[in-house]
Amino acid sequence: MLKTPKEIKRDILGKFRSQLDDFDKLDNLETIPSNLMFKNYWQLLTSQEKSNFNKAVSDLIDKGLIDKVKSNIPYLRLTEKGADLIY
């Protein structure tokens, strides 16, 4: 069944939640390399779902829940607002 952007947003925030469970403070998890965090996830998506993934990331950024940090390897960073939402 095709994953919708809403389902993908839940998955993304869930991955952040599972990462934060391993840390005491948000400061310890400022950024997560998106290629490492979503490598297996991305490979399982169809081409339409990959498009939905990009829409989901854009929507989470627009809502201020995550930031996309540009560098040699793109990073996704959970914002304080995003951390408040998942906890």
C-alpha positions as CSV (number, residue, x, y, z in Angstrom):
1,M,0.0,0.0,0.0
2,L,1.3,3.5,-0.9
3,K,2.6,5.5,2.0
4,T,1.0,9.0,2.1
5,P,3.0,12.1,3.1
6,K,1.1,12.0,6.4
7,E,2.3,8.5,7.1
8,I,5.8,9.4,6.1
9,K,5.8,12.4,8.4
10,R,4.9,10.1,11.3
11,D,7.7,7.7,10.3
12,I,10.2,10.6,10.2
13,L,9.2,11.9,13.6
14,G,9.2,8.4,14.9
15,K,12.8,7.9,13.8
16,F,13.7,11.1,15.7
17,R,11.8,9.9,18.7
18,S,13.6,6.5,18.7
19,Q,17.0,8.4,18.4
20,L,16.1,10.8,21.2
21,D,15.2,7.8,23.5
22,D,18.9,7.1,23.5
23,F,19.9,10.6,24.6
24,D,19.3,12.6,27.8
25,K,19.2,16.0,26.1
26,L,18.3,17.3,22.7
27,D,21.7,19.0,22.6
28,N,23.3,15.6,22.3
29,L,21.3,15.0,19.1
30,E,21.6,18.3,17.2
31,T,21.8,16.8,13.7
32,I,21.3,13.4,12.2
33,P,22.8,12.5,8.8
34,S,19.7,11.9,6.7
35,N,21.6,9.4,4.5
36,L,22.3,7.3,7.5
37,M,19.0,7.7,9.2
38,F,16.8,7.0,6.2
39,K,19.0,4.8,4.0
40,N,17.1,1.5,4.5
41,Y,13.8,3.4,4.7
42,W,14.4,5.2,1.4
43,Q,15.3,1.9,-0.4
44,L,11.9,0.4,0.4
45,L,9.9,3.3,-1.1
46,T,8.4,3.3,-4.5
47,S,9.1,6.3,-6.8
48,Q,5.7,7.9,-5.8
49,E,6.5,7.4,-2.1
50,K,9.9,9.0,-2.6
51,S,8.1,12.0,-4.0
52,N,5.8,11.9,-0.9
53,F,8.9,11.7,1.3
54,N,10.2,14.9,-0.2
55,K,6.8,16.5,0.4
56,A,6.7,15.3,3.9
57,V,10.2,16.7,4.7
58,S,9.2,20.0,3.2
59,D,6.0,20.1,5.2
60,L,7.9,19.3,8.5
61,I,10.4,22.1,7.7
62,D,7.5,24.6,6.9
63,K,5.9,23.8,10.2
64,G,9.2,24.4,12.0
65,L,9.5,20.8,13.3
66,I,12.8,20.0,11.5
67,D,15.5,21.8,9.7
68,K,17.5,20.7,6.7
69,V,21.2,21.5,7.2
70,K,23.2,21.7,4.0
71,S,26.7,20.3,3.9
72,N,28.5,17.6,2.0
73,I,26.0,15.2,3.5
74,P,22.5,16.6,4.0
75,Y,21.4,16.6,7.6
76,L,18.0,16.7,9.2
77,R,17.8,18.4,12.6
78,L,14.9,18.2,14.9
79,T,14.0,21.6,16.2
80,E,13.0,22.3,19.8
81,K,9.4,22.7,18.6
82,G,9.7,19.2,17.0
83,A,11.1,17.8,20.2
84,D,8.2,19.3,22.2
85,L,5.7,17.7,19.8
86,I,7.1,14.2,20.0
87,Y,7.6,14.2,23.8
